[in-house]
Amino acid sequence: MLFDLEKDKNNEFWKDNFSHYRVPRALFKEPYKKMSISAKLIYGIMLSNIRLSEGRKLIDDNGTYYTKFTNSMIQQYLGCSHGSATKVLKELEEHGLIRVHHMFAAPSHIYVLPFKRAKD
C-alpha cells in the first residue's frame, strides 16, 4: 500500500504518527559533527519543548524560558539506560547546547542554548 498524500493529509493516522521534531542541520557540521545522534535528537526534542514553555509558564525570574526535561524522559525517548541518558545530557552541556540548573527535590531546569552557525 502506498500513501496517498492528498487523500490522507487530514487523516488522524497522519496527525498521530507523523508529527516530527526538527533537528538543526548545523548539528551535522563542525563543531557538532562528532556529537552522537542521540544527543542531536534530544536537542531537537528540547527545542520543540522550549517552544511550548511559553504556554506552560516555564520562565525564570530573569524572563528566560526553560524546559523540565528529566533523565527518565531521555530514557523513554531513546530506550536507553540511566547512564546513557546522563551521558547525552553531559554531551549537550559540553557542546554548549544546554545549561542545566539543578533544583532541590524537583526536575532540573534546562536552558536550551542557541547552536553555532555551521561551518561547511
N, CA, C and O of each residue as an XYZ file, in Angstrom:
480
protein
N       0.836     -1.178      0.000
C       0.000      0.000      0.000
C       0.885      1.248      0.000
O       1.829      1.343      0.785
N       0.589      2.171     -0.854
C       1.304      3.433     -0.910
C       0.496      4.516     -0.211
O      -0.729      4.431     -0.119
N       1.188      5.529      0.276
C       0.491      6.658      0.879
C      -0.052      7.561     -0.215
O       0.640      7.865     -1.186
N      -1.276      7.980     -0.052
C      -1.864      8.975     -0.944
C      -1.889     10.271     -0.142
O      -2.806     10.501      0.646
N      -0.879     11.119     -0.344
C      -0.715     12.313      0.477
C      -1.917     13.239      0.431
O      -2.311     13.782      1.463
N      -2.500     13.429     -0.722
C      -3.668     14.312     -0.840
C      -4.870     13.741     -0.090
O      -5.548     14.458      0.645
N      -5.120     12.484     -0.276
C      -6.275     11.840      0.348
C      -6.109     11.724      1.864
O      -7.069     11.886      2.617
N      -4.881     11.441      2.300
C      -4.644     11.121      3.702
C      -4.170     12.283      4.568
O      -3.969     12.095      5.767
N      -3.981     13.491      4.000
C      -3.350     14.554      4.776
C      -4.153     14.995      6.005
O      -3.568     15.506      6.960
N      -5.464     14.812      6.004
C      -6.276     15.173      7.171
C      -6.643     13.963      8.021
O      -7.384     14.087      8.996
N      -6.141     12.829      7.663
C      -6.419     11.588      8.361
C      -5.782     11.607      9.751
O      -4.674     12.117      9.920
N      -6.468     11.060     10.731
C      -5.947     11.004     12.102
C      -4.643     10.207     12.175
O      -3.787     10.500     13.009
N      -4.488      9.209     11.314
C      -3.265      8.419     11.278
C      -2.053      9.324     11.076
O      -1.038      9.164     11.755
N      -2.154     10.264     10.155
C      -1.055     11.188      9.882
C      -0.820     12.115     11.066
O       0.323     12.375     11.441
N      -1.887     12.605     11.644
C      -1.754     13.534     12.768
C      -1.113     12.855     13.970
O      -0.303     13.461     14.672
N      -1.475     11.595     14.208
C      -0.970     10.878     15.374
C       0.432     10.308     15.171
O       1.192     10.192     16.132
N       0.779      9.956     13.952
C       2.018      9.223     13.716
C       3.100      9.986     12.963
O       4.238      9.523     12.886
N       2.765     11.143     12.409
C       3.755     11.833     11.599
C       4.019     13.265     12.043
O       4.446     14.097     11.244
N       3.765     13.551     13.313
C       4.278     14.819     13.817
C       5.786     14.593     13.941
O       6.227     13.448     14.045
N       6.559     15.632     13.932
C       8.001     15.426     13.871
C       8.754     16.444     14.722
O       8.222     17.480     15.120
N      10.001     16.108     14.981
C      10.923     17.001     15.666
C      11.899     17.533     14.631
O      12.253     16.840     13.678
N      12.322     18.752     14.829
C      13.277     19.363     13.909
C      14.654     19.358     14.549
O      14.839     19.837     15.668
N      15.601     18.819     13.833
C      16.986     18.810     14.286
C      17.756     19.749     13.360
O      17.774     19.532     12.148
N      18.383     20.773     13.898
C      19.091     21.733     13.046
C      20.192     21.071     12.208
O      20.942     20.229     12.703
N      20.273     21.460     10.955
C      21.313     20.944     10.055
C      22.706     21.263     10.574
O      23.655     20.517     10.329
N      22.823     22.358     11.282
C      24.127     22.765     11.812
C      24.740     21.693     12.709
O      25.960     21.642     12.858
N      23.918     20.840     13.304
C      24.446     19.807     14.192
C      25.158     18.691     13.434
O      25.791     17.831     14.048
N      25.060     18.697     12.117
C      25.717     17.672     11.315
C      27.000     18.213     10.664
O      27.593     17.583      9.788
N      27.403     19.405     11.127
C      28.630     20.039     10.648
C      29.458     20.444     11.859
O      29.003     20.354     12.999
N      30.678     20.890     11.592
C      31.546     21.340     12.691
C      30.907     22.520     13.398
O      30.299     23.356     12.729
N      31.010     22.631     14.690
C      31.777     21.838     15.638
C      31.013     20.664     16.247
O      31.486     20.063     17.211
N      29.854     20.328     15.710
C      28.994     19.299     16.298
C      29.049     17.959     15.565
O      28.389     17.004     15.973
N      29.810     17.886     14.516
C      29.799     16.720     13.635
C      30.018     15.399     14.378
O      29.395     14.391     14.045
N      30.887     15.399     15.364
C      31.213     14.164     16.088
C      30.277     13.886     17.262
O      30.429     12.879     17.954
N      29.325     14.761     17.482
C      28.363     14.562     18.555
C      27.479     13.362     18.212
O      27.198     13.121     17.039
N      27.045     12.619     19.206
C      26.235     11.427     18.956
C      24.867     11.792     18.368
O      24.332     12.873     18.611
N      24.330     10.869     17.599
C      22.989     11.042     17.030
C      21.966     11.188     18.156
O      21.015     11.960     18.035
N      22.155     10.458     19.236
C      21.230     10.547     20.375
C      21.188     11.961     20.937
O      20.112     12.485     21.223
N      22.346     12.576     21.094
C      22.399     13.947     21.624
C      21.746     14.924     20.649
O      21.038     15.839     21.069
N      21.981     14.734     19.355
C      21.372     15.614     18.350
C      19.854     15.502     18.372
O      19.150     16.507     18.284
N      19.353     14.277     18.491
C      17.909     14.066     18.537
C      17.299     14.692     19.790
O      16.275     15.371     19.710
N      17.917     14.468     20.933
C      17.390     15.035     22.181
C      17.420     16.561     22.133
O      16.506     17.205     22.648
N      18.445     17.150     21.529
C      18.484     18.610     21.376
C      17.291     19.082     20.538
O      16.650     20.075     20.881
N      16.992     18.381     19.454
C      15.830     18.723     18.628
C      14.531     18.632     19.406
O      13.650     19.479     19.255
N      14.408     17.606     20.237
C      13.207     17.447     21.065
C      13.131     18.566     22.103
O      12.055     19.100     22.371
N      14.270     18.914     22.679
C      14.292     20.016     23.654
C      13.914     21.336     22.989
O      13.220     22.154     23.592
N      14.357     21.549     21.767
C      13.964     22.763     21.049
C      12.449     22.828     20.887
O      11.848     23.892     21.036
N      11.838     21.691     20.581
C      10.375     21.642     20.467
C       9.720     21.954     21.802
O       8.729     22.682     21.861
N      10.277     21.402     22.871
C       9.707     21.622     24.203
C       9.842     23.068     24.650
O       8.949     23.597     25.311
N      10.945     23.710     24.298
C      11.153     25.095     24.739
C      10.127     26.012     24.084
O       9.732     27.024     24.664
N       9.701     25.662     22.886
C       8.669     26.461     22.218
C       7.340     26.358     22.976
O       6.521     27.275     22.925
N       7.133     25.252     23.671
C       5.903     25.068     24.444
C       6.000     25.700     25.835
O       4.990     25.853     26.522
N       7.207     26.063     26.243
C       7.414     26.584     27.594
C       6.650     27.869     27.858
O       6.223     28.119     28.984
N       6.476     28.684     26.827
C       5.745     29.939     26.999
C       4.327     29.673     27.486
O       3.861     30.309     28.431
N       3.650     28.743     26.849
C       2.289     28.404     27.245
C       2.222     27.732     28.606
O       1.215     27.827     29.308
N       3.281     27.065     28.965
C       3.330     26.362     30.260
C       3.851     27.254     31.379
O       3.942     26.823     32.528
N       4.191     28.489     31.050
C       4.705     29.460     32.024
C       6.009     28.990     32.666
O       6.246     29.233     33.849
N       6.859     28.310     31.877
C       8.164     27.889     32.366
C       9.177     28.981     32.045
O       9.911     28.923     31.058
N       9.182     29.973     32.921
C      10.031     31.142     32.733
C      10.641     31.495     34.091
O       9.956     31.484     35.114
N      11.926     31.804     34.082
C      12.585     32.101     35.353
C      12.447     33.583     35.719
O      11.797     34.349     35.008
N      13.060     33.968     36.819
C      12.968     35.350     37.304
C      13.611     36.363     36.359
O      13.309     37.555     36.425
N      14.497     35.891     35.479
C      15.164     36.774     34.511
C      14.408     36.869     33.193
O      14.847     37.559     32.273
N      13.267     36.177     33.098
C      12.487     36.199     31.862
C      12.970     35.214     30.808
O      12.617     35.334     29.635
N      13.778     34.239     31.223
C      14.327     33.250     30.298
C      13.504     31.961     30.372
O      13.193     31.462     31.453
N      13.164     31.440     29.196
C      12.398     30.195     29.137
C      13.304     28.995     29.371
O      14.470     28.992     28.977
N      12.753     27.989     30.011
C      13.481     26.747     30.236
C      12.509     25.592     30.039
O      11.303     25.797     29.901
N      13.041     24.392     30.029
C      12.210     23.210     29.946
C      12.559     22.293     31.108
O      13.676     22.334     31.624
N      11.619     21.480     31.513
C      11.871     20.472     32.542
C      11.983     19.146     31.801
O      10.982     18.514     31.464
N      13.196     18.754     31.564
C      13.464     17.560     30.772
C      14.261     16.621     31.649
O      15.443     16.857     31.902
N      13.631     15.562     32.115
C      14.268     14.676     33.083
C      15.076     13.578     32.406
O      14.916     13.290     31.220
N      15.936     12.987     33.194
C      16.733     11.861     32.727
C      15.821     10.718     32.276
O      16.092     10.061     31.270
N      14.744     10.486     33.020
C      13.832      9.395     32.644
C      13.116      9.695     31.321
O      12.773      8.768     30.587
N      12.889     10.964     31.010
C      12.293     11.309     29.718
C      13.245     10.933     28.581
O      12.821     10.398     27.556
N      14.523     11.218     28.771
C      15.518     10.851     27.764
C      15.554      9.336     27.609
O      15.625      8.824     26.492
N      15.505      8.624     28.721
C      15.485      7.163     28.675
C      14.292      6.659     27.862
O      14.427      5.720     27.077
N      13.134      7.277     28.046
C      11.938      6.861     27.302
C      12.067      7.166     25.817
O      11.738      6.323     24.982
N      12.540      8.357     25.479
C      12.685      8.724     24.062
C      13.669      7.806     23.341
O      13.418      7.376     22.215
N      14.788      7.511     23.997
C      15.857      6.765     23.334
C      15.842      5.265     23.632
O      16.536      4.490     22.973
N      15.059      4.864     24.615
C      15.060      3.452     25.007
C      16.426      3.051     25.541
O      16.964      2.004     25.182
N      16.978      3.898     26.402
C      18.339      3.668     26.884
C      18.369      3.623     28.413
O      17.359      3.840     29.082
N      19.550      3.336     28.937
C      19.743      3.255     30.380
C      19.903      4.650     30.995
O      20.061      5.647     30.290
N      19.859      4.687     32.318
C      20.061      5.939     33.050
C      21.440      6.522     32.731
O      21.583      7.726     32.518
N      22.439      5.659     32.703
C      23.796      6.105     32.407
C      23.922      6.713     31.022
O      24.597      7.726     30.842
N      23.273      6.097     30.044
C      23.319      6.625     28.672
C      22.608      7.970     28.577
O      23.069      8.867     27.871
N      21.495      8.114     29.279
C      20.756      9.379     29.276
C      21.598     10.484     29.918
O      21.622     11.613     29.429
N      22.276     10.161     30.994
C      23.159     11.122     31.660
C      24.286     11.537     30.725
O      24.670     12.706     30.685
N      24.808     10.585     29.980
C      25.881     10.858     29.018
C      25.413     11.821     27.922
O      26.174     12.688     27.491
N      24.163     11.670     27.474
C      23.597     12.568     26.452
C      23.521     13.994     26.993
O      23.911     14.941     26.309
N      23.020     14.148     28.216
C      22.948     15.481     28.826
C      24.329     16.103     28.962
O      24.518     17.284     28.670
N      25.291     15.306     29.406
C      26.659     15.799     29.565
C      27.236     16.231     28.216
O      27.910     17.257     28.124
N      26.971     15.448     27.176
C      27.458     15.769     25.834
C      26.871     17.093     25.338
O      27.581     17.907     24.747
N      25.587     17.304     25.577
C      24.950     18.558     25.169
C      25.528     19.744     25.943
O      25.732     20.819     25.378
N      25.790     19.545     27.228
C      26.405     20.607     28.029
C      27.819     20.916     27.537
O      28.193     22.082     27.406
N      28.595     19.881     27.267
C      29.975     20.066     26.818
C      30.052     20.797     25.479
O      31.024     21.503     25.211
N      29.033     20.631     24.641
C      28.999     21.317     23.354
C      28.328     22.694     23.445
O      28.153     23.371     22.432
N      27.958     23.100     24.650
C      27.378     24.424     24.855
C      25.964     24.573     24.317
O      25.531     25.678     23.990
N      25.234     23.441     24.225
C      23.869     23.491     23.682
C      22.796     23.579     24.757
O      21.667     23.983     24.479
N      23.141     23.205     25.967
C      22.202     23.344     27.089
C      22.974     23.784     28.329
O      24.189     23.614     28.430
N      22.227     24.353     29.260
C      22.742     24.661     30.591
C      21.731     24.091     31.568
O      20.539     24.385     31.484
N      22.209     23.278     32.492
C      21.316     22.615     33.449
C      21.419     23.324     34.788
O      22.509     23.511     35.329
N      20.263     23.715     35.313
C      20.192     24.311     36.647
C      19.489     23.293     37.533
O      18.278     23.096     37.435
N      20.268     22.650     38.400
C      19.720     21.589     39.247
C      18.857     22.198     40.347
O      19.244     23.165     41.003
N      17.688     21.613     40.528
C      16.735     22.077     41.535
C      16.681     21.047     42.662
O      16.805     19.847     42.418
N      16.499     21.513     43.877
C      16.382     20.607     45.012
C      15.000     19.966     45.012
O      13.990     20.669     45.049
N      14.948     18.661     44.972
C      13.709     17.878     45.044
C      12.705     18.226     43.938
O      11.494     18.158     44.153
N      13.205     18.593     42.772
C      12.343     18.917     41.626
C      13.142     18.665     40.349
O      14.370     18.606     40.388
N      12.452     18.518     39.222
C      13.189     18.343     37.960
C      14.074     19.559     37.667
O      13.706     20.698     37.955
N      15.226     19.295     37.100
C      16.154     20.364     36.743
C      15.540     21.282     35.699
O      14.731     20.855     34.875
N      15.932     22.542     35.744
C      15.576     23.476     34.686
C      16.663     23.360     33.627
O      17.847     23.503     33.932
N      16.269     23.104     32.396
C      17.236     23.006     31.310
C      17.025     24.177     30.371
O      15.954     24.356     29.790
N      18.075     24.968     30.241
C      18.056     26.107     29.326
C      18.647     25.634     28.000
O      19.802     25.212     27.943
N      17.862     25.704     26.952
C      18.313     25.295     25.629
C      18.976     26.507     24.989
O      18.347     27.547     24.794
N      20.245     26.356     24.669
C      21.048     27.456     24.155
C      21.138     27.400     22.637
O      20.987     26.330     22.047
N      21.380     28.530     22.006
C      21.495     28.529     20.545
C      22.762     27.802     20.089
O      23.785     27.815     20.773
N      22.669     27.177     18.931
C      23.822     26.492     18.356
C      24.633     27.474     17.514
O      24.135     28.509     17.071
N      25.899     27.112     17.310
C      26.773     27.943     16.481
C      26.458     27.698     15.022
O      26.038     26.605     14.643
N      26.660     28.712     14.209
C      26.421     28.580     12.770
C      27.341     27.524     12.188
O      28.500     27.401     12.584
N      26.813     26.772     11.251
C      27.564     25.683     10.631
C      28.732     26.191      9.810
O      28.665     27.231      9.154
N      29.808     25.415      9.872
C      30.970     25.670      9.018
C      30.970     24.587      7.941
O      30.942     23.400      8.266
N      31.000     24.973      6.680
C      30.995     23.983      5.608
C      32.338     23.328      5.417
O      32.488     22.470      4.547
